[in-house]
Amino acid sequence: MDKIELKEVSENDFEKSLDNAADLTDEILNDLEVSIDVLIGAKNIKVSELKDLKIGNVLKLDTKVSEPVKLVYNGKIFAVGELVTDGEHIGIKILQSASE
């Protein structure tokens, strides 16, 4: 069986090691991709109405056009914003984030 050699480290060296580990963890986490959901609104309908939906039907949501949308990650709202367009794509202009 191999022997494990322990060596004494200064508090300063220990703190530097912790900082390096934290930097490495941040670097790894920053490269991860996550999926977010944008909640525009909601509507309660009966099952019979759901079954009767046809192409071209419009569902009126409980949200007004001027109301902000919610950005959700992992089931939690992390920001609110407004829908915008560049003419071809829909986007969200952030109005407020949870970190503020």
N, C-alpha and C positions, 0 to 999 in steps of 0.2 A: 504494500500500500504506500502511495506517495505521501510525503510529508507536506503540509501546508505551512508556509512561512509567513508569519505575521510581522508587519513592521509598523512602527509608530509613525504617525503623520501629524503634522502641525494642524492646528485649527484652520489656519489660513489655507493650507493645501487642501484640506477637506472641503472648505467652502468653495474653492476653485473647482474641485471635482464636481460638486453639486451644481454649480453654475454651468459647467460644460455639459452635464447630463441634461439640464433644463433646456439649454440651447439646442441640443441634439433632438430632444423631444419636440420642441417647437418646430424645428426644421422638418421633422417627419410629419407632424400634424398639419403643417401648412401646405403640404403637397397632397393631402387627401382630398378627394372630391366627395361632396355630399349632395344630396338631393333636397331641394326646397319645394314647398307647395305654396301657391298663391290662392288665397281664399277670396273670391269675388263676392259671394253671397250664398244664400241658402233658400230653400223652399220646401215646405211640407206638402206632399200630394198624396192622394189615396192610391192604393195599388191599382184600382180600376183606371184611374187617370194615367198612371205610369204605363199600363198595358195598352192604352189607347194612343200613346204618343206616336206621331207620324212625322216623316220628313217634312220640314217646313213649319211645324208647330213652334211656337215661341213660349218659353217658360219665363214668366215674370218673377224675378228674384226679389228678396226683401231689401236689397241694397239699392240706394239711389246712385245715379251715375257720378254725382259729385262726392260721394263718400269714399274714404280711403280703403284700399284693399289690405289684407293682412298677409304677411310673409311668415311662413311656418317652417320650422326645422325640428324634427324629432318630437312633433306634437305640441310644440310651444311657439307662441308668437314671438318673433325676435325683431320685427320691424313692421312699419306700416308705410304705405306709399300710394301713389296715384298712377293709374294706367296712362301710358303715353304710347305714341306710335311714331315711327320714322317714315311712315308711308307704306312700309311693307311688313314690318315686324312690330309686335306688341312688346312693350317694355314696362318697367316700373321705376318711377322716380321716387327715391326714398325720402320720406317726409320726417320720419322719426325712427330711431332704433332703440332697442332695449338697453343698450349701453349708455344712453344719454340720460 
